[in-house]
Amino acid sequence: MTGVTGTPFLVVDDERLEANLARVADRARGAGVLVRPHAKTHKCVEIARRQIAHGAAGLTVATVGEAEVFAAVDEVREIFIAYPLWVTPAMAGRLISIARIVSLRVGIDSAEGARHLADSLHEAGDGGAPLEVVVEIDSGQHRTGTSPRVAGEVARAAVDAGLDVVGVFTFPGHSYGPGDTRARAADQEITALAEAAQGLRANGIEPRVRSGGSTPTVRFTGQLAAGVLTEIRPGVYPFNDAQQVEIGSCTFDDVALTSSSTVVHRNGSRIVVDAGSKILGADRPAWASGFGRLLDHPEARITALSEHHAVIDFPADAAVPALGSVVRVVPNHVCSAVNLVDELVVDDVRWPVAARGRNS
């Protein structure tokens, strides 16, 4: 690849990327829901443009900094910060500036948070750049989000504080797991959204936005969405990763991002490559079979990881890559890996990771 002076580096398979984008767009259209993909995975303007070209309604982000990056992209008209922000005065000013460029939506998950958001925007001088608010609910991950039973009360408090509440959202993060984990999480997601939406209606607020969906639950969108979901927010799907392979969300043929890495040591059925936690990330769920996988050697496992070394074990009868050869390593969690590099290599082109490090 032109201009690449050494390994490791992250490579995107453009053909697979396009296939992944098209597949999710087609599934959403078939289910009658919008796609508002989570850009925290790729953090890349070029991929955001492609998602919009495939029909995405807008983008989802995790931080105000990410929102600022993508608000500057002409093709992006709507941004949702899917996070219960606790807004500082400076942050309130930044939100107002973003809302003057794109249609902006933010999350809340408590009455106190809603009142604080409203007060902060007022003090920052919000005059003519309104933003929309959605109530985050907990559908089973038990991280952020209020109980679906009290979503209506939170929404009412937000409206009373002067905010424009347009619906509810959730993230079924507990869908990451083996067996029937994804299907159960998808069912819990829909049940929680339906209950929360009814709570808003009981408080005189029409929840026209009912937002959910993660890459592991996309497959269940069609059978569960009817009358409940209005949009999905998958993030990992443009690239996929080792986690998605191991839980059954995709196959190795759907993996579009790998770390190009050199074998620097070989001893029998064990090799060491030059891709460590500083390019792969260090995530390893309890159910994962290792710290990542090899795209062309699915039988191998990354059994140990340090900053610049990945130790990879092969079955005794397997063909083991030679010393000095280059292998394609699939990160466990692609979101973490992308945030560790400045650019992605796509054929002979470099795509900047424009929102890298924009954590606030």
C-alpha positions as CSV (number, residue, x, y, z in Angstrom):
1,M,0.0,0.0,0.0
2,T,1.4,3.3,-1.1
3,G,2.9,5.4,1.6
4,V,2.7,2.8,4.4
5,T,6.2,2.5,5.9
6,G,5.6,-0.3,8.4
7,T,3.1,-2.3,10.5
8,P,0.8,-2.2,12.4
9,F,-1.9,0.0,10.8
10,L,-5.6,-0.3,10.4
11,V,-6.9,-1.3,6.9
12,V,-10.5,-1.0,5.6
13,D,-11.8,-3.4,3.0
14,D,-13.8,-1.0,0.8
15,E,-15.9,-3.6,-0.8
16,R,-16.9,-5.2,2.5
17,L,-17.6,-1.8,4.0
18,E,-20.0,-0.9,1.2
19,A,-21.8,-4.3,1.5
20,N,-22.2,-3.8,5.2
21,L,-23.7,-0.3,4.8
22,A,-26.1,-1.5,2.1
23,R,-27.2,-4.5,4.1
24,V,-28.3,-2.5,7.2
25,A,-29.9,0.2,5.1
26,D,-31.9,-2.4,3.2
27,R,-33.0,-4.1,6.4
28,A,-34.1,-0.8,7.9
29,R,-36.1,0.1,4.8
30,G,-37.7,-3.3,4.8
31,A,-38.8,-2.8,8.5
32,G,-40.0,0.7,7.9
33,V,-37.6,2.4,10.3
34,L,-34.9,5.0,9.9
35,V,-31.2,4.4,10.4
36,R,-29.3,7.0,12.6
37,P,-25.9,5.2,12.8
38,H,-23.6,5.8,15.7
39,A,-20.5,7.5,14.3
40,K,-18.4,6.9,17.5
41,T,-17.3,3.7,15.9
42,H,-15.7,5.1,12.8
43,K,-15.2,8.8,13.7
44,C,-14.6,9.3,10.0
45,V,-16.1,11.9,7.7
46,E,-15.8,9.8,4.6
47,I,-17.8,6.9,6.2
48,A,-20.4,9.4,7.5
49,R,-20.9,10.6,4.0
50,R,-21.4,7.1,2.7
51,Q,-23.9,6.3,5.5
52,I,-25.9,9.4,4.5
53,A,-25.7,8.4,0.8
54,H,-27.2,5.0,1.9
55,G,-30.2,6.8,3.3
56,A,-29.2,7.4,7.0
57,A,-31.5,10.0,8.5
58,G,-28.6,11.6,10.3
59,L,-25.9,10.6,12.7
60,T,-25.7,9.5,16.4
61,V,-22.7,10.6,18.5
62,A,-21.6,10.2,22.1
63,T,-20.0,13.5,22.8
64,V,-20.4,17.2,22.1
65,G,-16.9,17.1,20.5
66,E,-18.0,14.4,18.0
67,A,-21.1,16.4,17.2
68,E,-19.0,19.5,16.4
69,V,-16.9,17.4,13.9
70,F,-19.8,16.0,12.0
71,A,-21.9,19.1,12.1
72,A,-19.3,20.6,9.9
73,V,-20.0,18.0,7.2
74,D,-22.4,19.4,4.5
75,E,-24.2,16.2,4.0
76,V,-25.1,15.8,7.7
77,R,-28.3,17.5,8.6
78,E,-29.3,15.9,11.9
79,I,-27.2,14.8,14.9
80,F,-28.3,13.0,18.1
81,I,-26.0,13.0,21.1
82,A,-27.2,9.8,22.7
83,Y,-26.0,10.6,26.2
84,P,-27.5,12.0,29.3
85,L,-25.4,15.2,29.2
86,W,-24.7,17.1,32.4
87,V,-24.1,20.5,30.8
88,T,-21.5,23.0,31.9
89,P,-21.9,26.7,30.8
90,A,-19.3,26.3,28.1
91,M,-20.9,23.1,26.9
92,A,-24.3,24.8,26.7
93,G,-22.8,27.4,24.4
94,R,-21.3,24.7,22.2
95,L,-24.7,22.9,22.0
96,I,-26.3,26.2,20.9
97,S,-23.7,26.7,18.2
98,I,-24.2,23.2,16.9
99,A,-28.0,23.6,16.9
100,R,-27.5,26.6,14.6
101,I,-25.9,24.4,12.0
102,V,-27.8,21.1,12.2
103,S,-31.0,19.8,13.7
104,L,-29.7,18.7,17.2
105,R,-31.2,16.2,19.6
106,V,-29.8,15.3,23.0
107,G,-30.6,12.8,25.8
108,I,-31.8,13.2,29.4
109,D,-32.6,10.5,31.9
110,S,-33.8,12.4,35.0
111,A,-36.0,15.3,35.9
112,E,-33.0,17.0,37.6
113,G,-30.9,16.6,34.5
114,A,-33.7,18.0,32.4
115,R,-34.1,21.1,34.6
116,H,-30.3,21.6,34.6
117,L,-30.2,21.4,30.8
118,A,-33.0,23.9,30.4
119,D,-31.4,26.3,32.9
120,S,-28.0,26.0,31.3
121,L,-29.3,26.6,27.8
122,H,-31.2,29.7,29.0
123,E,-28.2,31.1,30.8
124,A,-26.1,30.5,27.7
125,G,-28.5,32.7,25.7
126,D,-30.5,30.1,23.7
127,G,-32.5,32.4,21.4
128,G,-33.5,30.8,18.1
129,A,-31.5,27.6,18.1
130,P,-33.8,25.1,19.7
131,L,-32.8,21.5,20.2
132,E,-34.9,18.4,20.7
133,V,-34.8,16.2,23.8
134,V,-35.4,12.4,24.2
135,V,-35.7,10.5,27.4
136,E,-33.2,7.7,27.8
137,I,-34.6,4.5,29.4
138,D,-32.9,1.4,30.8
139,S,-34.0,-1.6,28.8
140,G,-31.8,-4.1,30.6
141,Q,-28.1,-3.0,30.5
142,H,-28.5,-1.1,33.8
143,R,-26.0,1.6,32.9
144,T,-27.8,5.0,32.2
145,G,-31.4,5.6,31.5
146,T,-34.5,5.8,33.7
147,S,-37.0,3.1,34.3
148,P,-39.6,2.8,31.5
149,R,-42.2,3.2,34.3
150,V,-41.2,6.7,35.1
151,A,-40.2,7.9,31.6
152,G,-43.4,9.9,31.3
153,E,-42.7,11.8,34.6
154,V,-39.2,12.7,33.4
155,A,-40.6,13.8,30.1
156,R,-43.2,16.0,31.8
157,A,-40.6,17.6,34.0
158,A,-38.5,18.4,30.9
159,V,-41.5,19.9,29.1
160,D,-42.4,22.0,32.2
161,A,-38.8,23.2,32.2
162,G,-39.3,24.5,28.6
163,L,-37.6,21.6,26.7
164,D,-39.0,20.1,23.5
165,V,-39.4,16.4,24.3
166,V,-39.9,14.3,21.2
167,G,-39.6,10.8,22.4
168,V,-37.6,8.1,24.1
169,F,-34.4,6.1,23.4
170,T,-32.5,3.1,24.7
171,F,-29.3,1.2,24.1
172,P,-29.6,-2.6,24.4
173,G,-25.9,-2.9,25.4
174,H,-26.7,-6.2,27.1
175,S,-27.2,-7.7,23.7
176,Y,-23.5,-8.5,23.6
177,G,-23.2,-12.1,24.5
178,P,-23.5,-15.7,23.2
179,G,-26.5,-17.9,22.7
180,D,-29.9,-16.2,22.7
181,T,-28.6,-13.1,24.4
182,R,-29.2,-10.9,21.3
183,A,-32.8,-12.1,20.8
184,R,-33.7,-11.6,24.5
185,A,-32.2,-8.1,24.6
186,A,-34.0,-7.1,21.5
187,D,-37.3,-8.3,23.0
188,Q,-36.6,-6.4,26.2
189,E,-35.7,-3.3,24.2
190,I,-39.0,-3.2,22.4
191,T,-41.0,-3.9,25.6
192,A,-39.2,-1.1,27.4
193,L,-39.7,1.4,24.6
194,A,-43.4,0.5,24.3
195,E,-43.9,1.0,28.0
196,A,-42.0,4.3,28.1
197,A,-43.9,5.6,25.0
198,Q,-47.2,4.9,26.7
199,G,-45.9,6.8,29.8
200,L,-45.2,9.8,27.7
201,R,-48.7,9.7,26.1
202,A,-50.3,9.5,29.5
203,N,-48.5,12.8,30.3
204,G,-49.8,14.4,27.1
205,I,-46.5,14.1,25.2
206,E,-46.5,12.3,21.8
207,P,-43.3,10.1,21.5
208,R,-42.8,10.5,17.8
209,V,-39.2,9.3,18.2
210,R,-38.8,5.7,19.6
211,S,-35.1,5.0,19.1
212,G,-33.2,1.8,19.8
213,G,-31.1,-0.8,18.0
214,S,-27.5,-1.9,18.3
215,T,-25.5,-3.9,15.8
216,P,-26.2,-7.2,17.7
217,T,-30.0,-6.5,17.5
218,V,-30.3,-5.2,14.0
219,R,-31.2,-8.7,12.7
220,F,-34.3,-8.7,14.8
221,T,-35.5,-5.2,13.8
222,G,-38.1,-6.4,11.3
223,Q,-39.9,-8.8,13.5
224,L,-40.0,-6.6,16.6
225,A,-40.2,-3.0,15.2
226,A,-43.8,-2.9,14.1
227,G,-45.6,-0.1,15.9
228,V,-42.7,0.6,18.3
229,L,-39.3,1.4,16.8
230,T,-39.0,4.4,14.6
231,E,-35.3,4.3,14.2
232,I,-32.2,2.2,14.9
233,R,-28.7,3.4,15.9
234,P,-26.2,0.6,15.2
235,G,-22.5,1.6,15.3
236,V,-20.2,-1.3,14.7
237,Y,-21.8,-2.6,11.5
238,P,-19.7,-0.7,8.9
239,F,-16.6,-2.7,10.1
240,N,-17.8,-5.4,12.4
241,D,-15.3,-7.0,14.7
242,A,-14.3,-10.2,16.6
243,Q,-17.1,-9.7,19.2
244,Q,-19.7,-9.5,16.5
245,V,-18.4,-12.7,14.9
246,E,-18.4,-14.6,18.2
247,I,-21.9,-13.6,19.2
248,G,-23.3,-14.4,15.7
249,S,-24.1,-10.9,14.4
250,C,-21.9,-11.5,11.4
251,T,-19.3,-13.8,9.9
252,F,-15.6,-13.3,9.1
253,D,-16.7,-12.5,5.5
254,D,-18.4,-9.3,6.9
255,V,-15.4,-8.0,8.7
256,A,-14.2,-4.8,6.9
257,L,-11.5,-3.6,9.3
258,T,-8.3,-5.3,10.4
259,S,-4.9,-4.5,11.7
260,S,-2.2,-5.3,9.3
261,S,0.5,-6.8,11.5
262,T,3.9,-8.5,11.1
263,V,4.9,-11.8,12.7
264,V,8.0,-10.9,14.8
265,H,8.5,-14.2,16.6
266,R,7.6,-17.8,16.0
267,N,8.0,-20.8,18.3
268,G,6.2,-24.0,17.2
269,S,2.4,-23.4,17.1
270,R,2.8,-19.9,18.7
271,I,3.5,-16.6,17.0
272,V,3.8,-13.0,18.2
273,V,2.8,-10.1,16.0
274,D,3.5,-6.4,16.4
275,A,-0.1,-5.4,17.1
276,G,-0.7,-4.9,20.8
277,S,-3.2,-3.0,22.9
278,K,-2.1,0.3,21.5
279,I,-3.7,-0.5,18.2
280,L,-6.2,-3.2,18.9
281,G,-7.5,-2.0,22.3
282,A,-7.6,-4.2,25.3
283,D,-11.3,-5.1,25.5
284,R,-12.0,-8.8,26.2
285,P,-15.5,-9.7,27.5
286,A,-15.7,-12.7,29.8
287,W,-17.3,-14.8,27.1
288,A,-14.7,-13.9,24.3
289,S,-12.3,-16.6,23.2
290,G,-9.3,-14.2,23.2
291,F,-8.1,-10.7,22.6
292,G,-9.1,-10.7,18.9
293,R,-9.0,-13.1,16.0
294,L,-7.0,-13.6,12.7
295,L,-9.2,-13.0,9.7
296,D,-7.5,-15.6,7.6
297,H,-6.9,-18.1,10.4
298,P,-10.1,-18.5,12.3
299,E,-8.7,-21.4,14.2
300,A,-6.1,-19.2,16.0
301,R,-6.6,-17.4,19.2
302,I,-4.9,-14.3,20.7
303,T,-4.2,-15.6,24.1
304,A,-2.2,-12.7,25.5
305,L,-1.9,-9.0,24.7
306,S,0.5,-6.3,25.9
307,E,1.2,-2.8,24.5
308,H,3.0,-3.9,21.4
309,H,2.7,-7.7,21.3
310,A,-0.1,-10.1,20.6
311,V,0.6,-13.7,21.4
312,I,-1.3,-16.0,19.1
313,D,-1.7,-19.8,19.5
314,F,-2.6,-22.2,16.7
315,P,-3.8,-25.8,17.0
316,A,-0.9,-28.2,16.8
317,D,-1.8,-29.4,13.3
318,A,-2.5,-25.9,11.8
319,A,-0.4,-24.1,9.3
320,V,1.4,-21.3,11.1
321,P,2.4,-18.1,9.4
322,A,6.1,-17.6,8.8
323,L,8.3,-15.2,10.6
324,G,8.1,-11.9,8.8
325,S,4.8,-12.5,7.2
326,V,1.9,-10.1,7.5
327,V,-1.4,-11.2,9.0
328,R,-4.8,-9.5,9.3
329,V,-5.9,-9.1,13.0
330,V,-9.5,-8.5,13.8
331,P,-9.9,-6.4,17.0
332,N,-12.4,-7.5,19.6
333,H,-13.9,-4.0,19.8
334,V,-13.5,-1.9,16.7
335,C,-14.6,1.3,18.3
336,S,-11.7,1.3,20.7
337,A,-9.2,0.3,17.9
338,V,-10.2,3.2,15.6
339,N,-9.9,5.7,18.4
340,L,-6.2,4.7,18.7
341,V,-5.1,5.7,15.2
342,D,-5.0,9.0,13.2
343,E,-6.1,7.5,9.9
344,L,-7.5,4.4,8.2
345,V,-5.8,2.9,5.1
346,V,-8.3,2.2,2.3
347,D,-6.5,0.9,-0.8
348,D,-4.0,3.7,-1.5
349,V,-5.9,6.4,0.3
350,R,-5.8,7.6,3.9
351,W,-9.1,8.5,5.6
352,P,-8.5,10.7,8.7
353,V,-10.2,9.6,12.0
354,A,-11.5,13.2,12.3
355,A,-13.3,12.8,15.6
356,R,-10.5,10.8,17.3
357,G,-10.1,12.0,20.9
358,R,-13.1,14.3,20.9
359,N,-14.2,12.9,24.2
360,S,-15.9,16.0,25.6
